[in-house]
Amino acid sequence: MMTFTELQLDALAETFNLSLGEAAATFSAIVHEEITLSVPTVEVLNREDLAQRLENMQRSETRDRLCGINQHFHAGNNFQTETLLLFPEQGSLEIVRRMLGDTTPIEQITELEQDALAEIGNIIINSCMSSLANLFGTEMIGTLPTVEANTARALLEQHSHDEVILVARIGMTMAAQNTSGFVLFIMDVPSIQTFMKQVERLFNIA
């Protein structure tokens, strides 16, 4: 298992915090409500431990399935990451309603939900990755977003087959609607090493 020093983990957390700040502002404009970010947590976990944690979160915070908005990004040959923007399934409906307008009938939300959520994910995740690209002085190339509602374990297994995963978790909360989601960045070992070198360069860590 890969390990990092406390200084390296702090630098990683601050990097993701910087990248999500602009994304949260964008999200706030979409739903016309202030968005609160949690303090980022960064860990290196094996896939089974991450799956178990996601399942525990799902049981403790909601009985709904999770709605996952996924995109894949790469920069050159040595870096790639899966991004997952996760919300409880019912919470995702409320986000769409806020985006489309409070007077939108629920049957229309159902028809438009997937496209609207894909657009939300595309805006938020691309804002974050664009910020990372600017910090590192590189270009991040991403796929189109996909949307799926499923259990926490099923969502993870579809988007990660690596045994060692760098997980950055940042909560995003709409307080007035009591809706909370979070972003996961899932990387394989070579990508973790490449990303860490960029972070060390950014913060001048020897």
C-alpha positions in Angstrom: 0.0 0.0 0.0 1.3 3.5 -0.9 1.8 5.9 2.0 2.2 9.7 2.2 3.6 12.0 4.8 1.3 14.3 6.7 2.7 17.2 4.7 2.0 15.5 1.4 -1.6 14.7 2.4 -2.1 18.3 3.5 -0.9 19.5 0.1 -3.1 17.0 -1.7 -6.1 18.2 0.3 -5.4 21.9 -0.3 -5.0 21.1 -4.1 -8.5 19.6 -4.2 -9.8 22.4 -2.0 -8.6 25.0 -4.5 -10.0 23.1 -7.5 -13.4 22.6 -5.9 -13.8 26.2 -4.8 -14.7 27.5 -8.3 -16.8 24.4 -9.0 -18.9 25.1 -5.8 -19.5 28.7 -7.0 -20.6 27.3 -10.4 -22.9 24.8 -8.7 -24.4 27.6 -6.5 -25.2 29.6 -9.5 -27.0 26.6 -11.1 -29.3 25.9 -8.2 -29.6 29.5 -7.0 -28.5 28.6 -3.5 -25.3 28.8 -1.4 -23.2 25.7 -1.5 -21.1 24.7 1.5 -17.9 22.6 1.0 -16.6 20.3 3.7 -12.9 20.1 4.5 -11.3 17.7 1.9 -10.1 14.3 3.1 -7.5 12.4 1.1 -6.7 8.7 1.6 -5.1 5.8 -0.2 -7.4 2.8 0.1 -7.8 -0.5 -1.4 -11.0 -1.0 -3.5 -12.8 -3.1 -1.0 -12.3 -0.7 1.8 -13.6 2.2 -0.3 -16.6 0.1 -1.3 -17.3 -0.6 2.3 -17.1 3.0 3.3 -19.4 4.1 0.5 -21.9 1.4 1.6 -21.7 2.6 5.2 -22.2 6.2 4.1 -25.2 5.2 2.0 -26.8 3.4 5.0 -26.1 6.2 7.5 -27.1 9.2 5.4 -29.8 7.9 3.1 -31.7 4.7 2.2 -31.8 5.8 -1.4 -29.6 4.5 -4.1 -26.8 6.9 -5.1 -26.9 8.9 -8.3 -23.4 9.0 -9.8 -22.3 11.4 -12.5 -19.0 10.1 -14.0 -16.3 11.4 -16.3 -12.9 10.1 -17.2 -9.9 12.5 -17.6 -6.4 12.1 -18.8 -3.3 14.3 -19.3 -0.6 12.7 -21.4 0.3 9.0 -21.0 1.0 9.0 -17.2 -2.2 10.5 -15.7 -5.8 9.4 -15.7 -8.6 9.7 -13.2 -12.2 8.8 -12.8 -14.4 11.5 -11.2 -17.6 10.6 -9.5 -20.1 13.3 -8.4 -22.5 11.5 -6.0 -25.9 12.5 -4.6 -28.7 10.5 -3.0 -31.2 9.6 -5.7 -33.9 11.7 -4.2 -31.5 14.6 -3.6 -30.6 14.5 -7.3 -34.3 15.1 -8.1 -34.3 18.2 -5.9 -31.2 19.5 -7.6 -32.8 19.1 -11.0 -36.0 20.9 -9.7 -33.9 23.8 -8.5 -32.0 23.9 -11.8 -35.2 23.9 -13.9 -37.3 26.0 -11.6 -39.5 25.3 -8.6 -42.7 25.3 -10.7 -41.5 22.5 -13.0 -44.0 19.5 -12.6 -42.5 16.3 -11.2 -43.3 14.3 -14.4 -41.3 16.7 -16.5 -38.4 16.4 -14.0 -38.5 12.7 -14.5 -38.2 13.0 -18.2 -35.4 15.5 -18.1 -33.5 14.3 -15.0 -30.7 12.4 -16.7 -29.8 15.1 -19.2 -30.0 17.8 -16.6 -27.8 15.9 -14.1 -25.3 15.1 -16.9 -25.1 18.9 -17.6 -24.7 19.7 -13.9 -21.9 17.1 -13.6 -20.3 18.3 -16.8 -20.2 21.9 -15.5 -19.1 21.1 -12.0 -16.5 18.4 -12.8 -15.0 20.3 -15.8 -14.7 23.4 -13.6 -12.7 21.4 -11.1 -10.5 19.7 -13.7 -9.9 23.0 -15.5 -8.7 24.5 -12.2 -6.3 21.6 -11.7 -5.0 22.0 -15.2 -4.4 25.6 -14.6 -2.6 24.9 -11.3 -0.4 22.3 -12.9 0.1 24.1 -16.3 -1.2 21.2 -18.3 -4.3 20.1 -20.3 -6.9 17.8 -19.0 -9.0 15.9 -21.6 -12.3 14.5 -20.5 -15.1 12.3 -21.8 -18.7 13.2 -21.8 -20.5 12.6 -18.5 -22.6 9.5 -17.8 -25.4 9.3 -15.2 -26.5 6.2 -13.3 -28.5 5.5 -10.1 -27.3 2.4 -8.3 -25.9 1.1 -5.0 -22.6 2.6 -3.8 -20.7 -0.7 -4.4 -22.1 -1.1 -7.9 -21.2 2.4 -8.9 -17.6 2.0 -7.6 -17.1 -1.4 -9.3 -18.2 0.0 -12.6 -15.7 2.8 -12.5 -12.7 1.3 -10.7 -10.8 -2.0 -11.2 -7.6 -0.9 -9.4 -6.7 -2.4 -6.1 -5.0 0.8 -4.7 -7.0 4.0 -5.1 -6.3 7.6 -4.1 -9.6 9.0 -2.9 -10.2 12.7 -2.4 -13.6 13.2 -0.8 -15.2 16.7 -0.7 -18.7 17.2 0.5 -21.0 19.7 -1.2 -24.1 20.7 0.7 -27.2 22.7 -0.1 -28.3 23.6 3.4 -31.8 24.9 2.6 -32.7 21.7 0.8 -30.9 19.4 3.2 -29.2 17.8 0.2 -25.6 16.6 0.4 -23.3 15.1 -2.2 -19.6 14.6 -2.7 -16.9 14.3 -5.3 -14.5 11.3 -5.6 -11.3 11.4 -7.7 -10.2 7.8 -8.3 -6.7 7.2 -9.6 -4.5 4.2 -10.3 -0.9 3.9 -8.9 1.0 5.5 -11.8 -1.5 8.3 -11.9 -1.2 8.8 -8.1 2.6 9.1 -8.5 2.3 11.6 -11.4 -0.3 13.6 -9.5 1.8 13.7 -6.4 4.8 15.0 -8.3 2.7 17.9 -9.7 1.4 18.7 -6.2 4.9 18.7 -4.7 6.0 21.0 -7.5 3.0 23.3 -6.8 3.8 23.6 -3.1 7.6 23.4 -3.4 7.8 20.2 -1.4 11.2 18.6 -1.5 
